[in-house]
Amino acid sequence: MNIFVPLLLLILCGTAVHADTLFVKADAPSANDGQSWQSATTLRDALSKAASGDEVWMAEGLYPTGETASMPPSWAGATFDIPSGVRIYGGFEGTESMRQHRDWLRRRTVLTGDVLQNDGQALALDDPLRAENSHTVIKLTGNHDSTTIIDGLVVMGGNNTIGPGGGMFVEAGCPLISNCRFESNAAERGGALYAARPSRMRIEYSQFIRNRALVGGAVVLDSSDHTGWGAWIVNSVFQRNEAAFDAGALHVCQPNRSTVQLASCVFTHNVA
């Protein structure tokens, strides 16, 4: 019996997955491998390499969804698609060796759908200055569990004229969104964030500032195809969001099907 123990240990060790940390800078070339700050790569390249359990550390700076070398309307579908189980952290200077040393408030890591950087003050979906913007800045497609983390990012400039979620679209599951700021996004539903089947999804210490939609100016939680525990929103601020028809800040679809919990949140100057 004992002769099989080393073989079993060898099999288990051989199949273990080693989590990796990928380093990203706004001005980095995609040819870099992203294995250190000195060889930091682009966000898009890092996301293409990242697997479940990996972390992506992002230095401060501006990260447009598209490149100005390509011409619109190709930017409409450009987005940052986050793989399931990957943890994204912003707020780094670009020299840190520990995640605890970052400062997402002073070192803003901005993901934007406004590729040309020409948006004005208007947030109308049909504003010509926003016509070339990406529909959705960040997408979480598929079912994401709580190991998917989005932390310390500023998300802005999404302009979804054909569907839900300007800043972020979550297809299903319970990702963690923490220390993020969603600002100046627009969509048909959920200007900043649209989450379908949000089972125990957690939003914490985040800000939703000046987003706009037809319904759910900042956030839409759609429980139409989900029953049980819903999203948990805690210690977050909803300010100056606007909806043309219903729910200036937060809209919960079919709330009788799932339980949405809110704690220590501030809602101010939202209109519908």
FISEVO-508243 format. One record per residue: residue in one letter; residue number from 1; x, y, z of N, C-alpha, C in turn. Coordinates in steps of 0.1 Angstrom, whole numbers, plus 2048, in hexadecimal, padded with zeros to 3 digits. Example, Ala and Ser with C-alpha at 12.3 -4.5 7.8 and 13.67 -1.06 7.14 Angstrom:
REM FISEVO-508243
A, 1, 884, 7C7, 84E, 87B, 7D3, 84E, 884, 7DF, 84E
S, 2, 880, 7EA, 847, 889, 7F5, 847, 881, 800, 84F
This chain:
REM FISEVO-508243
M, 1, 808, 7F4, 800, 800, 800, 800, 809, 80D, 800
N, 2, 814, 80C, 808, 81C, 818, 809, 823, 81C, 7FC
I, 3, 825, 813, 7F3, 82C, 816, 7E7, 824, 820, 7DE
F, 4, 817, 821, 7E0, 80F, 829, 7D8, 80E, 838, 7DD
V, 5, 813, 83A, 7E9, 812, 848, 7EF, 81B, 851, 7E7
P, 6, 828, 84E, 7E4, 830, 857, 7DC, 82B, 85A, 7CF
L, 7, 825, 850, 7C9, 81F, 852, 7BB, 813, 85C, 7BC
L, 8, 80B, 85A, 7C7, 7FF, 863, 7C8, 804, 871, 7CB
L, 9, 80E, 873, 7D3, 814, 881, 7D6, 819, 887, 7C9
L, 10, 820, 87F, 7C1, 825, 884, 7B4, 81A, 888, 7AB
I, 11, 80F, 881, 7AA, 804, 885, 7A2, 7FE, 892, 7A7
L, 12, 7FC, 893, 7B4, 7F6, 89F, 7BA, 7FF, 8AB, 7B7
C, 13, 80C, 8AA, 7B9, 815, 8B5, 7B8, 816, 8B9, 7A9
G, 14, 815, 8AF, 7A0, 816, 8B2, 792, 80A, 8B9, 78C
T, 15, 7FF, 8B8, 793, 7F3, 8BE, 78E, 7F0, 8CB, 795
A, 16, 7F8, 8CF, 79F, 7F5, 8DC, 7A6, 7F7, 8E8, 79D
V, 17, 7EF, 8F2, 79E, 7F0, 8FE, 796, 7F6, 909, 79E
H, 18, 800, 90F, 799, 807, 91A, 7A0, 802, 927, 79C
A, 19, 7FC, 92F, 7A6, 7F7, 93C, 7A3, 802, 945, 7A0
D, 20, 7FF, 94F, 796, 809, 958, 791, 804, 966, 793
T, 21, 80E, 96F, 793, 80B, 97E, 794, 810, 984, 787
L, 22, 807, 98B, 780, 80A, 992, 774, 80A, 9A1, 776
F, 23, 814, 9A8, 771, 816, 9B6, 774, 813, 9BE, 767
V, 24, 80B, 9C9, 769, 806, 9D0, 75E, 809, 9DF, 760
K, 25, 80D, 9E6, 755, 80F, 9F4, 755, 808, 9FA, 748
A, 26, 803, A06, 749, 7FC, A0C, 73E, 804, A0E, 732
D, 27, 811, A11, 734, 81A, A13, 728, 823, A07, 725
A, 28, 81F, 9FC, 72A, 828, 9F0, 727, 825, 9EA, 719
P, 29, 830, 9E4, 713, 82E, 9DD, 706, 828, 9CF, 709
S, 30, 81F, 9CB, 6FF, 819, 9BE, 701, 823, 9B2, 6FF
A, 31, 82F, 9B5, 6FA, 839, 9AB, 6F8, 83F, 9A6, 705
N, 32, 83E, 9AE, 710, 843, 9AA, 71D, 83B, 99F, 723
D, 33, 842, 997, 72C, 83C, 98B, 731, 833, 98E, 73E
G, 34, 834, 99A, 744, 82C, 99E, 74F, 830, 997, 75C
Q, 35, 83C, 991, 75D, 840, 98A, 769, 846, 993, 774
S, 36, 848, 99F, 771, 84D, 9A9, 77B, 849, 9B7, 777
W, 37, 84B, 9C1, 780, 848, 9CE, 77C, 852, 9D3, 771
Q, 38, 85E, 9CE, 771, 867, 9D1, 766, 863, 9CC, 758
S, 39, 85C, 9C1, 758, 858, 9BB, 74C, 848, 9BB, 74B
A, 40, 842, 9C6, 751, 834, 9C7, 751, 82E, 9C7, 742
T, 41, 822, 9C2, 741, 81C, 9C1, 734, 80F, 9C9, 734
T, 42, 807, 9C8, 729, 7FA, 9CF, 728, 7F0, 9C7, 730
L, 43, 7E5, 9CD, 733, 7DA, 9C7, 73A, 7D4, 9BC, 731
R, 44, 7D2, 9BF, 724, 7CC, 9B5, 71C, 7D4, 9A8, 71A
D, 45, 7E1, 9AA, 71A, 7EA, 99F, 719, 7EA, 997, 726
A, 46, 7EA, 99E, 731, 7E9, 997, 73E, 7DD, 98F, 740
L, 47, 7D1, 994, 73B, 7C5, 98D, 73C, 7C5, 981, 733
S, 48, 7CC, 981, 728, 7CC, 976, 71F, 7D5, 96B, 725
K, 49, 7DE, 96E, 72E, 7E7, 964, 734, 7E1, 95F, 742
A, 50, 7D9, 967, 748, 7D5, 964, 756, 7CC, 958, 757
A, 51, 7CE, 950, 761, 7C5, 944, 764, 7C0, 946, 772
S, 52, 7B6, 93E, 775, 7B0, 93E, 782, 7BA, 93D, 78D
G, 53, 7B9, 946, 797, 7C3, 946, 7A2, 7CE, 951, 7A0
D, 54, 7D0, 956, 794, 7DA, 960, 791, 7D5, 96E, 796
E, 55, 7DF, 976, 799, 7DD, 984, 79C, 7E3, 98D, 791
V, 56, 7DC, 998, 78E, 7E1, 9A2, 785, 7E2, 9AF, 78C
W, 57, 7EF, 9B4, 78E, 7F2, 9C0, 794, 7F3, 9CB, 78A
M, 58, 7EB, 9D6, 78C, 7EB, 9E1, 782, 7F0, 9EE, 788
A, 59, 7FA, 9F3, 781, 7FF, A00, 785, 7F5, A0B, 781
E, 60, 7F7, A17, 788, 7EE, A22, 785, 7F0, A26, 776
G, 61, 7E5, A2C, 771, 7E5, A31, 763, 7D8, A2E, 75C
L, 62, 7D8, A32, 74F, 7CB, A31, 747, 7CC, A25, 73E
Y, 63, 7C2, A1D, 73F, 7C1, A11, 737, 7B4, A11, 72E
P, 64, 7B5, A16, 722, 7AA, A16, 719, 7A7, A08, 714
T, 65, 79A, A05, 711, 796, 9F8, 70C, 79B, 9F6, 6FE
G, 66, 79E, A00, 6F6, 7A3, 9FE, 6E8, 7AF, A07, 6E5
E, 67, 7B5, A05, 6DA, 7C1, A0C, 6D5, 7BC, A17, 6CB
T, 68, 7C2, A22, 6CC, 7BF, A2D, 6C3, 7C4, A2A, 6B5
A, 69, 7CC, A20, 6B3, 7D1, A1C, 6A5, 7C5, A16, 69D
S, 70, 7BB, A10, 6A4, 7B0, A0B, 69D, 7A5, A15, 69D
M, 71, 79D, A15, 693, 792, A1F, 691, 785, A1A, 696
P, 72, 77C, A23, 69B, 76F, A1F, 69F, 767, A1B, 692
P, 73, 75D, A12, 693, 756, A0E, 6A0, 75C, A01, 6A6
S, 74, 768, 9FE, 6A3, 76E, 9F1, 6A9, 76F, 9F2, 6B8
W, 75, 76F, 9FD, 6BE, 770, 9FE, 6CD, 763, 9FB, 6D4
A, 76, 758, 9FA, 6CD, 74B, 9F8, 6D3, 74C, 9EA, 6DB
G, 77, 751, 9E0, 6D5, 752, 9D3, 6DB, 75F, 9D1, 6E3
A, 78, 767, 9DA, 6E4, 774, 9D9, 6EB, 771, 9D9, 6FA
T, 79, 776, 9CF, 702, 774, 9CE, 710, 77F, 9C7, 717
F, 80, 780, 9C8, 724, 78A, 9C0, 72B, 782, 9B4, 731
D, 81, 784, 9A8, 72C, 77D, 99C, 731, 785, 995, 73C
I, 82, 780, 994, 748, 787, 98F, 753, 785, 980, 754
P, 83, 78F, 978, 754, 78D, 969, 755, 788, 966, 763
S, 84, 781, 95B, 765, 77C, 957, 772, 787, 953, 77B
G, 85, 786, 958, 787, 790, 954, 791, 79C, 95D, 792
V, 86, 79D, 967, 789, 7A8, 970, 788, 7A6, 97C, 791
R, 87, 7B0, 981, 798, 7AF, 98C, 7A1, 7B6, 998, 79C
I, 88, 7AF, 9A3, 79A, 7B5, 9AF, 794, 7B6, 9BA, 79F
Y, 89, 7C2, 9BF, 7A0, 7C5, 9C9, 7AB, 7CB, 9D5, 7A4
G, 90, 7C5, 9E1, 7A6, 7CB, 9EE, 7A1, 7D0, 9F6, 7AD
G, 91, 7D6, A01, 7A9, 7DC, A0A, 7B4, 7EA, A09, 7B7
F, 92, 7F2, A02, 7AE, 800, A01, 7B0, 808, A0C, 7AA
E, 93, 813, A10, 7B0, 81C, A19, 7AA, 824, A12, 79F
G, 94, 827, A06, 7A0, 82F, 9FE, 797, 83C, 9FA, 79B
T, 95, 83E, 9FA, 7A9, 84A, 9F5, 7AF, 848, 9EB, 7BB
E, 96, 83C, 9EA, 7BF, 838, 9E3, 7CB, 83B, 9D4, 7CA
S, 97, 83F, 9CE, 7D5, 840, 9C0, 7D6, 835, 9B9, 7DF
M, 98, 82D, 9C2, 7E5, 822, 9BD, 7ED, 815, 9C4, 7EA
R, 99, 80A, 9BD, 7E9, 7FD, 9C3, 7E5, 7F9, 9CD, 7EF
Q, 100, 7FC, 9CB, 7FB, 7F8, 9D5, 806, 7FE, 9E3, 804
H, 101, 808, 9E4, 7FC, 80E, 9F1, 7FA, 808, 9FA, 7F0
R, 102, 7FE, 9F5, 7E9, 7F7, 9FD, 7DE, 7EE, A08, 7E5
D, 103, 7EB, A11, 7DD, 7E2, A1C, 7E1, 7D9, A20, 7D5
W, 104, 7CD, A1A, 7D5, 7C4, A1B, 7CA, 7BD, A29, 7C9
L, 105, 7BD, A30, 7D4, 7B7, A3E, 7D5, 7C1, A48, 7CE
R, 106, 7CD, A47, 7D1, 7D7, A51, 7CC, 7DD, A4C, 7BE
R, 107, 7DE, A3F, 7BC, 7E3, A3A, 7B0, 7D8, A34, 7A8
R, 108, 7D1, A3D, 7A1, 7C5, A38, 79A, 7C8, A30, 78E
T, 109, 7C2, A24, 78E, 7C3, A1B, 783, 7B6, A1B, 77B
V, 110, 7B6, A22, 76F, 7A9, A25, 769, 7A8, A1C, 75C
L, 111, 79D, A15, 75C, 799, A0D, 750, 78E, A15, 749
T, 112, 78F, A19, 73D, 785, A21, 736, 781, A1C, 729
G, 113, 775, A1F, 726, 770, A1C, 718, 771, A28, 70F
D, 114, 775, A33, 714, 776, A3F, 70C, 784, A3F, 706
V, 115, 786, A38, 6FB, 793, A36, 6F5, 799, A43, 6F0
L, 116, 791, A4C, 6EB, 796, A59, 6E6, 798, A63, 6F0
Q, 117, 793, A61, 6FC, 794, A6A, 708, 78E, A78, 704
N, 118, 782, A77, 6FE, 77B, A83, 6F9, 76D, A85, 6FF
D, 119, 769, A7D, 709, 75C, A7E, 70F, 75A, A8B, 715
G, 120, 74E, A91, 713, 74A, A9D, 71A, 743, A9A, 727
Q, 121, 73B, AA4, 72B, 734, AA2, 738, 727, A9B, 736
A, 122, 721, A9A, 72A, 715, A93, 727, 716, A84, 728
L, 123, 70C, A7E, 72E, 70C, A6F, 730, 702, A68, 727
A, 124, 6FC, A70, 71E, 6F1, A6A, 715, 6F7, A5F, 70C
L, 125, 6F0, A54, 70B, 6F5, A49, 703, 6F7, A4D, 6F4
D, 126, 6F0, A57, 6F0, 6F1, A5B, 6E2, 6FA, A67, 6E0
D, 127, 702, A6A, 6EB, 70B, A75, 6EA, 716, A72, 6DF
P, 128, 717, A7A, 6D5, 721, A77, 6CA, 72F, A76, 6CF
L, 129, 733, A7D, 6DA, 740, A7C, 6DF, 743, A6E, 6E5
R, 130, 739, A67, 6E9, 73A, A5A, 6EE, 737, A4F, 6E4
A, 131, 736, A52, 6D8, 732, A48, 6CE, 73C, A3E, 6CB
E, 132, 749, A41, 6CD, 754, A37, 6CB, 757, A2F, 6D7
N, 133, 751, A33, 6E2, 755, A2C, 6EF, 751, A1D, 6EF
S, 134, 758, A15, 6F6, 755, A07, 6F8, 748, A05, 6FF
H, 135, 740, 9FB, 6FB, 733, 9F9, 702, 735, 9F5, 711
T, 136, 73F, 9EC, 714, 741, 9E8, 721, 750, 9E7, 724
V, 137, 754, 9ED, 72F, 762, 9EE, 732, 768, 9E1, 737
I, 138, 761, 9DA, 741, 765, 9CE, 746, 75A, 9C3, 745
K, 139, 75D, 9B7, 741, 753, 9AC, 741, 758, 9A1, 749
L, 140, 74F, 99B, 750, 751, 98E, 757, 747, 984, 751
T, 141, 74C, 97D, 747, 743, 974, 740, 744, 966, 746
G, 142, 739, 95E, 745, 739, 952, 74C, 736, 953, 75B
N, 143, 737, 948, 762, 734, 948, 770, 740, 94A, 779
H, 144, 741, 955, 780, 74D, 959, 788, 749, 956, 797
D, 145, 753, 950, 79E, 751, 94E, 7AC, 758, 959, 7B4
S, 146, 759, 958, 7C1, 75E, 963, 7C9, 76D, 964, 7C8
T, 147, 774, 95B, 7C0, 782, 95D, 7BE, 785, 967, 7B4
T, 148, 77B, 96B, 7AC, 77D, 976, 7A3, 77C, 983, 7AA
I, 149, 787, 98C, 7AA, 787, 998, 7B2, 78B, 9A3, 7A8
I, 150, 783, 9AE, 7A9, 787, 9BB, 7A2, 788, 9C5, 7AD
D, 151, 795, 9CA, 7AF, 798, 9D2, 7BB, 7A1, 9DE, 7B7
G, 152, 79C, 9EA, 7BB, 7A4, 9F6, 7B9, 7A5, 9FC, 7AC
L, 153, 79A, 9FB, 7A4, 799, A00, 796, 790, A0C, 795
V, 154, 792, A15, 78C, 788, A1F, 788, 783, A1A, 77A
V, 155, 776, A19, 779, 770, A14, 76C, 767, A20, 767
M, 156, 76A, A24, 75B, 763, A2F, 755, 762, A2F, 746
G, 157, 759, A37, 740, 759, A38, 732, 751, A2E, 72A
G, 158, 74B, A24, 731, 743, A1A, 72A, 736, A20, 724
N, 159, 732, A1D, 718, 726, A23, 712, 71E, A18, 70A
N, 160, 716, A10, 711, 710, A05, 70B, 702, A09, 706
T, 161, 702, A0B, 6F9, 6F6, A10, 6F2, 6ED, A04, 6EE
I, 162, 6F1, 9F8, 6EF, 6EA, 9EC, 6EB, 6E6, 9E2, 6F5
G, 163, 6EA, 9E5, 702, 6E7, 9DB, 70C, 6EB, 9E0, 71A
P, 164, 6EC, 9D6, 723, 6EF, 9DA, 731, 6FE, 9DB, 735
G, 165, 701, 9E3, 73F, 70E, 9E3, 744, 718, 9EC, 73C
G, 166, 71A, 9F8, 741, 724, A01, 73A, 731, 9FF, 740
G, 167, 732, A00, 74D, 73F, 9FE, 754, 743, 9F0, 755
M, 168, 73A, 9E7, 759, 73D, 9D9, 75B, 730, 9D1, 759
F, 169, 732, 9C5, 753, 728, 9BB, 751, 72C, 9AE, 757
V, 170, 724, 9A9, 761, 727, 99C, 767, 71C, 992, 763
E, 171, 720, 988, 75D, 716, 97E, 757, 710, 976, 762
A, 172, 718, 971, 76C, 712, 969, 777, 71D, 967, 782
G, 173, 718, 964, 78E, 721, 95F, 798, 723, 96A, 7A3
C, 174, 72E, 968, 7AB, 730, 970, 7B7, 73E, 976, 7B7
P, 175, 742, 97E, 7AE, 74F, 984, 7AE, 74F, 98F, 7B9
L, 176, 75B, 993, 7BD, 75D, 99E, 7C7, 762, 9AA, 7C0
I, 177, 75A, 9B5, 7C2, 75E, 9C2, 7BD, 761, 9CB, 7C9
S, 178, 76D, 9D0, 7CA, 771, 9D7, 7D6, 77A, 9E3, 7D3
N, 179, 778, 9EE, 7DA, 780, 9FA, 7D8, 780, A00, 7CA
C, 180, 775, 9FE, 7C3, 774, A03, 7B5, 76B, A10, 7B4
R, 181, 76E, A17, 7AA, 766, A23, 7A7, 761, A22, 799
F, 182, 753, A23, 797, 74D, A23, 78A, 748, A31, 788
E, 183, 74C, A37, 77D, 749, A45, 77B, 747, A47, 76C
S, 184, 73C, A4E, 768, 73A, A53, 75B, 738, A48, 751
N, 185, 731, A3D, 755, 72D, A33, 74C, 71E, A34, 749
A, 186, 71A, A2E, 73D, 70C, A2F, 739, 709, A22, 732
A, 187, 6FC, A1E, 733, 6F7, A12, 72D, 6E8, A12, 72D
E, 188, 6E2, A09, 725, 6D3, A08, 726, 6CF, A04, 734
R, 189, 6D6, 9FA, 73A, 6D3, 9F6, 748, 6E0, 9F4, 74F
G, 190, 6E0, 9FA, 75B, 6EC, 9F9, 763, 6F7, A00, 75D
G, 191, 6F7, A0E, 75E, 701, A16, 758, 70F, A12, 75C
A, 192, 711, A10, 769, 71E, A0C, 76E, 720, 9FD, 76E
L, 193, 716, 9F6, 773, 718, 9E7, 775, 70A, 9E0, 773
Y, 194, 70B, 9D5, 76B, 6FF, 9CD, 769, 704, 9BF, 76D
A, 195, 6FD, 9B8, 777, 700, 9AB, 77B, 6F4, 9A2, 779
A, 196, 6F5, 997, 771, 6EB, 98D, 770, 6EE, 982, 779
R, 197, 6E3, 97C, 77F, 6E5, 971, 788, 6F0, 973, 793
P, 198, 6EF, 97E, 79A, 6FA, 982, 7A3, 6F9, 97A, 7B1
S, 199, 6FD, 96E, 7B1, 6FC, 966, 7BD, 708, 969, 7C6
R, 200, 704, 970, 7D2, 70E, 974, 7DC, 719, 97D, 7D6
M, 201, 717, 983, 7CC, 721, 98D, 7C7, 723, 998, 7D1
R, 202, 72F, 99C, 7D3, 732, 9A6, 7DE, 738, 9B3, 7D8
I, 203, 732, 9BE, 7DB, 737, 9CB, 7D7, 73A, 9D3, 7E4
E, 204, 747, 9D7, 7E6, 74A, 9DD, 7F3, 754, 9E9, 7F1
Y, 205, 752, 9F3, 7F9, 75B, 9FF, 7F9, 75D, A05, 7EB
S, 206, 752, A06, 7E4, 753, A0A, 7D6, 74A, A17, 7D4
Q, 207, 74C, A1E, 7CA, 745, A2A, 7C7, 73F, A29, 7B9
F, 208, 732, A2E, 7B8, 72B, A2F, 7AB, 727, A3D, 7A9
I, 209, 72F, A44, 7A1, 72D, A53, 7A0, 72A, A56, 792
R, 210, 71E, A5D, 790, 71A, A63, 783, 71A, A59, 778
N, 211, 712, A4F, 77A, 710, A45, 76F, 701, A47, 76A
R, 212, 6FE, A42, 75E, 6F1, A45, 759, 6EC, A38, 751
A, 213, 6DF, A36, 752, 6D9, A2B, 74A, 6CA, A2F, 748
L, 214, 6C3, A27, 740, 6B5, A28, 73F, 6AE, A23, 74B
V, 215, 6B4, A17, 750, 6AF, A11, 75D, 6BB, A0D, 765
G, 216, 6BB, A11, 772, 6C6, A0E, 77A, 6D3, A16, 777
G, 217, 6D2, A23, 77B, 6DD, A2C, 777, 6EB, A27, 77A
A, 218, 6ED, A21, 786, 6FA, A1C, 78A, 6FA, A0D, 788
V, 219, 6F1, A05, 78F, 6F3, 9F7, 790, 6E5, 9F0, 78D
V, 220, 6E5, 9E5, 785, 6DA, 9DC, 784, 6DE, 9CE, 788
L, 221, 6D6, 9C9, 792, 6D8, 9BB, 796, 6CC, 9B3, 791
D, 222, 6CF, 9AA, 787, 6C4, 9A3, 781, 6C3, 995, 786
S, 223, 6B9, 993, 78E, 6B7, 985, 794, 6AC, 97D, 78D
S, 224, 6A9, 981, 780, 69E, 97A, 779, 6A1, 96B, 778
D, 225, 6AD, 967, 776, 6B1, 959, 775, 6B8, 953, 781
H, 226, 6B6, 959, 78D, 6BD, 955, 799, 6B4, 956, 7A5
T, 227, 6B5, 94C, 7AD, 6AE, 94C, 7BA, 6B8, 949, 7C5
G, 228, 6B5, 94E, 7D1, 6BE, 94C, 7DD, 6C5, 959, 7E0
W, 229, 6D1, 958, 7E6, 6D8, 964, 7EA, 6DD, 96C, 7DE
G, 230, 6DB, 979, 7DF, 6E0, 982, 7D4, 6EC, 98A, 7D8
A, 231, 6ED, 996, 7D2, 6FA, 99E, 7D4, 6FA, 9A4, 7E2
W, 232, 706, 9A7, 7E7, 708, 9AE, 7F3, 710, 9BB, 7F0
I, 233, 70A, 9C6, 7F3, 710, 9D3, 7F1, 713, 9DA, 7FE
V, 234, 71F, 9DD, 801, 723, 9E2, 80E, 72D, 9ED, 80D
N, 235, 72B, 9F7, 816, 734, A03, 817, 737, A09, 809
S, 236, 72D, A0C, 802, 72F, A11, 7F4, 726, A1E, 7F3
V, 237, 72A, A26, 7E9, 723, A33, 7E7, 71D, A34, 7D9
F, 238, 711, A38, 7D8, 70A, A3A, 7CC, 706, A49, 7CB
Q, 239, 70C, A50, 7C2, 70B, A5F, 7C2, 709, A64, 7B4
R, 240, 6FF, A6C, 7B2, 6FD, A74, 7A5, 6FB, A6A, 799
N, 241, 6F5, A5F, 79B, 6F2, A56, 790, 6E4, A59, 78B
E, 242, 6E1, A55, 77F, 6D4, A5A, 779, 6CE, A4F, 770
A, 243, 6C1, A4D, 771, 6BA, A44, 768, 6AF, A4C, 761
A, 244, 6AD, A49, 754, 6A3, A50, 74D, 695, A4B, 752
F, 245, 693, A3F, 756, 686, A3A, 759, 685, A35, 767
D, 246, 68E, A2C, 76C, 68C, A26, 779, 699, A24, 780
A, 247, 69A, A26, 78D, 6A5, A22, 796, 6B2, A2A, 792
G, 248, 6B3, A36, 798, 6BF, A3E, 795, 6CC, A38, 799
A, 249, 6CC, A30, 7A4, 6D8, A2A, 7A9, 6D8, A1B, 7A7
L, 250, 6CE, A14, 7AD, 6CF, A05, 7AD, 6C1, A00, 7AA
H, 251, 6C2, 9F6, 7A0, 6B5, 9EF, 79C, 6B7, 9E0, 79E
V, 252, 6AE, 9DA, 7A6, 6AE, 9CC, 7A8, 6A3, 9C6, 7A0
C, 253, 6A6, 9BD, 796, 69B, 9B7, 78E, 696, 9AA, 796
Q, 254, 689, 9A9, 797, 683, 99E, 79E, 689, 99C, 7AC
P, 255, 688, 9A5, 7B5, 68E, 9A4, 7C2, 689, 998, 7CA
N, 256, 67C, 994, 7C7, 676, 988, 7CE, 67D, 97B, 7CC
R, 257, 686, 97B, 7C2, 68D, 96E, 7BE, 69A, 96C, 7C6
S, 258, 6A0, 977, 7CA, 6AD, 976, 7D1, 6AE, 982, 7DC
T, 259, 6B7, 980, 7E5, 6B8, 98A, 7F0, 6C4, 992, 7EE
V, 260, 6C2, 99F, 7EC, 6CD, 9A9, 7EA, 6CF, 9B0, 7F8
Q, 261, 6DC, 9B0, 7FC, 6DF, 9B6, 809, 6E7, 9C3, 807
L, 262, 6E3, 9CE, 80E, 6EB, 9DA, 80E, 6EE, 9DE, 81C
A, 263, 6FA, 9E3, 81E, 6FE, 9E7, 82C, 708, 9F3, 82B
S, 264, 705, 9FD, 833, 70E, A09, 834, 711, A0F, 826
C, 265, 707, A11, 81E, 708, A17, 811, 702, A25, 811
V, 266, 707, A2E, 809, 703, A3C, 808, 6FC, A3E, 7FA
F, 267, 6F0, A42, 7FA, 6E9, A46, 7ED, 6E6, A55, 7EE
T, 268, 6EB, A5C, 7E4, 6E9, A6B, 7E5, 6E9, A71, 7D7
H, 269, 6DF, A79, 7D4, 6DD, A81, 7C8, 6DD, A78, 7BC
N, 270, 6D6, A6C, 7BD, 6D2, A64, 7B1, 6C4, A67, 7AD
V, 271, 6C2, A67, 7A0, 6B5, A6B, 79B, 6B0, A62, 790
A, 272, 6A3, A61, 78F, 69D, A59, 784, 68F, A60, 781
